[in-house]
């Protein structure tokens, strides 16, 4: 069974930064396309970013230039560095592989 465990969320002021981590197991992480998705309160899932096995990355327009996705295949870890956070970035963030995702980590951007 695929295991994805997110961490690193919290409460941060607008303009602040957070780094999310996702520990992956029970599948071959190094050959998996990985994504971060989020869910704002009362809204559906929103794709945030993706990273290919070759390290190439893609971002939603709403986070481009502020968020950076990365991976460490040796450690089976996925990361999301979030800078210049805005209140509209608030939500539960999930790492995902195909249709699997973890339990999520809460990010709240508020003054």
C-alpha positions as CSV (number, residue, x, y, z in Angstrom):
1,X,0.0,0.0,0.0
2,X,1.3,3.4,-1.0
3,X,2.3,5.5,2.0
4,X,2.6,9.3,1.7
5,X,3.1,11.4,4.9
6,X,3.2,15.1,4.7
7,X,4.6,17.5,7.3
8,X,5.8,21.0,7.7
9,X,2.5,22.9,7.7
10,X,1.6,25.6,10.2
11,X,0.5,29.2,10.8
12,X,2.5,31.9,9.1
13,X,2.0,35.6,8.4
14,X,1.5,36.9,4.9
15,X,4.8,37.2,3.2
16,X,6.3,34.3,5.2
17,X,7.7,31.0,4.2
18,X,7.1,27.3,4.9
19,X,8.7,24.2,3.7
20,X,6.5,21.1,3.3
21,X,7.9,17.6,3.2
22,X,6.4,14.3,2.1
23,X,7.9,11.0,3.0
24,X,7.0,8.3,0.5
25,X,7.2,4.5,0.8
26,X,5.8,1.3,-0.6
27,X,6.5,2.2,-4.2
28,X,9.4,3.1,-6.4
29,X,9.6,6.8,-5.7
30,X,12.5,7.5,-8.1
31,X,10.4,6.6,-11.2
32,X,7.2,8.3,-10.0
33,X,5.7,11.6,-11.2
34,X,4.9,13.4,-8.0
35,X,2.5,16.3,-7.3
36,X,1.4,18.7,-4.7
37,X,-2.3,19.5,-4.5
38,X,-4.2,21.6,-2.0
39,X,-7.7,22.1,-0.8
40,X,-8.9,25.5,0.5
41,X,-11.7,25.6,3.0
42,X,-15.0,24.8,1.3
43,X,-13.4,24.3,-2.1
44,X,-12.2,21.4,-4.2
45,X,-8.8,20.0,-4.8
46,X,-6.4,22.3,-6.7
47,X,-3.3,21.2,-8.4
48,X,-0.2,23.2,-7.2
49,X,2.9,21.7,-8.8
50,X,4.4,18.6,-10.3
51,X,7.9,17.1,-10.7
52,X,9.0,14.6,-13.2
53,X,11.5,11.8,-12.6
54,X,14.1,13.9,-14.5
55,X,13.6,16.8,-12.1
56,X,11.7,19.0,-14.5
57,X,8.9,21.0,-12.8
58,X,5.6,22.6,-13.5
59,X,3.5,25.1,-11.5
60,X,0.1,26.5,-11.3
61,X,0.0,30.1,-12.3
62,X,-1.2,31.1,-8.8
63,X,2.1,29.9,-7.2
64,X,4.6,30.3,-10.0
65,X,7.6,32.3,-8.9
66,X,6.8,31.8,-5.2
67,X,6.8,28.0,-4.7
68,X,9.5,25.5,-5.6
69,X,9.0,21.8,-5.8
70,X,11.9,19.4,-5.4
71,X,12.7,15.7,-4.7
72,X,15.4,13.6,-3.1
73,X,15.2,10.2,-4.6
74,X,17.8,8.8,-2.3
75,X,15.6,9.6,0.7
76,X,12.2,9.1,-1.0
77,X,11.3,12.6,-0.1
78,X,9.2,15.3,-1.9
79,X,9.4,18.9,-0.9
80,X,7.6,22.2,-1.5
81,X,9.3,25.4,-0.5
82,X,6.7,28.1,-0.2
83,X,7.7,31.8,-0.1
84,X,5.8,35.0,-0.2
85,X,2.8,33.3,1.2
86,X,-0.6,34.8,0.7
87,X,-3.9,34.3,2.6
88,X,-5.3,32.6,-0.4
89,X,-2.6,29.9,-0.1
90,X,-4.4,28.7,3.1
91,X,-5.5,25.1,2.9
92,X,-4.6,21.5,3.4
93,X,-1.7,20.5,1.3
94,X,-1.3,16.9,0.0
95,X,1.5,15.2,-1.9
96,X,0.1,12.8,-4.5
97,X,1.1,10.0,-6.7
98,X,-1.5,9.0,-9.3
99,X,-4.7,8.7,-7.3
100,X,-3.0,8.3,-3.9
101,X,-2.4,11.1,-1.5
102,X,-1.5,11.4,2.2
103,X,-3.4,12.8,5.1
104,X,-2.3,16.3,4.3
105,X,-0.7,19.1,6.3
106,X,-2.6,22.3,7.2
107,X,-1.2,25.6,6.0
108,X,-2.7,28.8,7.4
109,X,-1.6,32.2,6.2
110,X,-3.0,34.9,8.4
111,X,-2.0,38.0,10.3
